[in-house]
Amino acid sequence: MKTQMKKKNTEIKNLRKKKYKTLRPVSSGLESILYSPLKALDKGFVRVVDYMGTDASVVQAARVSYGKGTKKKSEDEGLIRYLLRHRHTTPFEMCEIKLHVKLPIFIARQWIRHRTASINEYSARYSILEDEFYIPKKNHLAQQSLINKQGRGNEVDEDTAKEILKILKEDSTRCYENYTWMLNEKNSKEYEKERNSLSRELARINLTLNTYTQWYWKVDLHNFMHFVSLRADSHSQFEIREYGKILLKILSKWTPLTYKAFLSYRLKSAELSMEAIEIIRKMIAGKKVTKSKSNLSNREWKELESLLF
């Protein structure tokens, strides 16, 4: 494992040493982290391997012009904010980014629900997966939420947490050992010449969902922001939210003007129903509004309260 990591670090250093001349728009912020892995969870990472376009590309596409758009940065920023505020998304689709992501299989299955990107995953049918597993930190082990069927509640107690971590580690290791035993590869310590091996496409079904996989993920800026708006949100699962935060950081370096507008009109904003807006109008007018007369569900009423008070 250490040998492979050293080899990968050398490869990244060599890639960053290479310099290319180009006439295309270049993001200086993104260039500063190009190829470098940004750590996620215990053994995962995200790294930018390629991109096309910058804030200037968004402006250029919106104006259907040439060059870098307007002369004043404030005008470019104003246009980008206008586009995002009014959901004119096509100009943002002119920018693309390609990421190399290492993540646990159970997070990959959530990630792939976003069907607006191109993905090429490491093939466990062709190759052998590494013995790397995601093991949560003790303080991230929580009970099932009593009010949210897909959320976490309070932390589990100390003794239960220790037992859970023991089970996770032992099950991951045992399943991987059985995986390599079934493969019976000639260069493995489990190899037995007289014993038949099982095909890789079948042996992989024994691996646990916390096993790490890798893929290349290519997406345009519009769908990149949509992913981040959902996965960097506080309501998303902790593990994929950690990746969402990294993608948010990448966005800030790639297209800083778009990033600022994204915070204003997507990530840090709120979408209100017609009924909620009417309630706010009544409150501004000095009228008292109660939940029973609001025509809002319990959840929407609580969400509105959390925004206003």
N, C-alpha and C positions, 0 to 999 in steps of 0.2 A: 504494500500500500504506500509506504513512504517513498519507494523508488518511483512509483507512478506519479505521485504528487510532485516530486522533484523534477521529473521529466516534463510534467505539465507546466510548472513554473518557468522552466527554461524555455519552453515553447512560447509562453506568453511574453517573456522578456525579449525574445528574438522578434516576435511580431511587433512589439512596441518600438523596437529599434528602427524598423523600416519606415522610410519617409516617402510619400508620394506627392507629386504635384498634381493639382486638379483645378479646373475652372468652375467646379460645382460649389454651391453654398456649403460651408463647413461650420459645424457647431463646435466651438472651442471648448465648451463645457463637456460635451460628450467625448471629444477627442482625448480629454484628460483621463477618462476612465475606460477608454476603448480596450477591449480584450481582458481587462482586469476583473477577476471574480469578486463580487460583492457578497459577503457571507450571509447565509440565510439558515435559520434553525441551527441544528448541531453540526450537520455535515453538508448542507446544501449551499447553493450559490446561484447568482444571476450574473451574467456578463454580456456586455454589448459586443457583438461581433461585426455588425455592419449597420448602416443606416442611410437613408436618402432624405434630404430636405431639412429645412430649419424654419424658424418663424418667418423668414423672408420668403420662403417657398409658399407658405400659407397666404401671405399678402399678395404675392405674385399671382397665384391661382385665383384669388378672389377678384383681382383687378384685371385678370387676363392680360397682363402686361409683361414686359421684359425687364431684366435686371433685378434690382433689389427693391422694387416697389417705390414708395414715396421717399422723400429725402429726410423727413423728420421721424425719429423713433416714436414720438408721441402719436403721430398719425397712424403708424403701423400698429401700435399698441391699441389705439382706439378702434381700429378696424377689427382686430382680432377679438377684442372684447365684444364688439357688436355682433360678430359672427357667432360666437359661443352663446351670447345672451339670447339671440333669436334662433338658435339651433340650425344655423346654416352650416351643415357639417361637411359638405363636399370639399371645400378647400383644405380641410384637415386630412382628408383621405389622400392627398397628394404627397404626404410624408410617410415614410415607412421605416420600421426598425426591425432588426433581427437579433434575437437573444438566444444565448445558450443557457439553459436552466437545468439545474440538478435539484430534484424534489422527491419526496416520498410518493409512492404510487397512489395512496388515498387522496393526496392533495392534487395529483395529476388528474384524477378522475373528476374533481371539482373544476379544475382549470379548464379542462377540455369541453366543458359545457358551453364555453364561449366559442361559438362555431364561426367566428369571423376572422380566423387567422389560418395561416399555413403551418403545419406541424410535421416534423420528422423526428420520431422517437427512436431511441436506442433499441435495437431489436434483440429481445431475449430468445427469439426463435433462431437467430443466427449466431449470437454471441452469448457469453456467460456473464450474468450480473455479478457485481461485487458484493461482498458480505458487509454491506453498510446499511444500517437501520436507523430510523428516527426514534429516539427515546425521549419522551417529554421530560422537562424538568419537574421536580417534585411539586413545586408551587403552581404548576399548570394542570395538575390532576384535579379535576372537579367533578362533582356529582351532576346528575341530570337536572336541568332546570325544571322547576315545578310549574312554571308559567309559559315556557317556550319549549316545544317539542324538539327543536333543533338547536338548543342552546345549552350552556353550562350554568350550573348553580354554584353553591359554596364549595370550597376546597374539601377534599376528603381528609380524614384524620391521619395523623402521622403513621400509625401502624399499618393502616390500609394502604397508604401511599407506598410504603416500603415493599409490601407484598405485591402490589400492582407492578411496580418497577421491576421486581424480581421476575414476575411472570412474563412481562414484555421482553426482557432480555433473554430469558431462557427459551421462550417459544421462538423468538427470532433466530437465535443461534441453532436450536434443534432443527427447525424447518430448513435452514440453509445447509446444515450438515447432511440432512436427508436429500436435499436437492443435489448436492455434489456427489453423494453416494449413488443416486440414480443415474447421474450423468456418466459416472465412471470414466472420466477423462484420463488419457494415458499419462499426462503430466501432473496428475493430482496424487496426493498421498493416499487417497481412498482407492486408487486403481487396483483392480483385480483382473488379471489377464483372462481368466476362465469365465468371468461373469459378463453377461450381456449388459449393454448400456441402454438407457432410455433416451429417446430423442429430446433435444432441448425444448422443442415446442410443447412437449408434455411435462417435462420435469419442472418447468417454470410455474406450473399451476400450484405447486406446493409452497411457494414463497409467500411471506406475510405482506400485508398491505403497507407496512411501514418500511419496506425495502425501497432504497433509493433508485430512481430511474433518471434518465437525462433526455432532453430533446432540444431541437432548434425550433424557435417560435417566431414567426414573421407576421407582423400586423401593421396596419396603417394607424396614423396618429388618432383619428377619430375613435376607432375601436379600442385602441390602447387606453384612451381616457375613459371609455365606458367600463373597461375591465377594472381600472384603478378606482373608479367611483364606487364600484360594488365591493371590491376586494380589499380596499384600504379603509373601508367603512367600519365603524366600531361594532356593527351587527354581524360582520362576517366571522368565520371561525378563526381563532387565533393563528393557527399555523399558516393558512393562506394569506391572512392579513399581514404577516411578516414579509411575505413576498410582495404584497400590494404596496407596502411602505417603501420597499426597495425600488419598485417601478415608479413610484411617485418621485423619489429622489432622481431617478434617471430622467423623468419628464422635466424636472427643474433644470437639469443640465443641458438637455437636448433643445428644448424650446422654452426659454425662460418667460417670454411674454405670454405664450399660451398657457404656461403653468400658472401664472398669476391670475389669468382670467378663469382658468379651471377651478382654482380655489374659490374665487368669488361667486361663480355661477353654477358650480357643480358640487364639489366636495364639501365646502363650508356653507352651502346654501340649503334651503328647504323648499319642498314642493307642497303647496297648500291647495286644498279642495275649495270649491266654490262656497261650501258651507263654512269652512274655517275662515275664509276671507271675510265673510259676512259677520262672523263673531268678532273678529278684530275691529271691524268698522263700528260695531255696537260698543265695544270697549273704549275705543277712541272717543266716541260720543258720550261717554260717561255712563253707559247703561250696564247693569249687572247681568251677566250671562251664566247660567248654571248648566251642568252637564245634562240634566234631564230635559232641558229645553233647547239643546244645541243641535240635535239631529246628527250627532257624531257617535261612532262606536266607542266603546271603552278605550280601545287602543289608540284611536285617532285623537280622542280627547286628551289622553295622557301625553301623546306626542306633542300636541299643541301647547299643553301646559309646560312641558320641558323646554319648548322654544321661547315662551314668553316670560316665564318666571324663574 
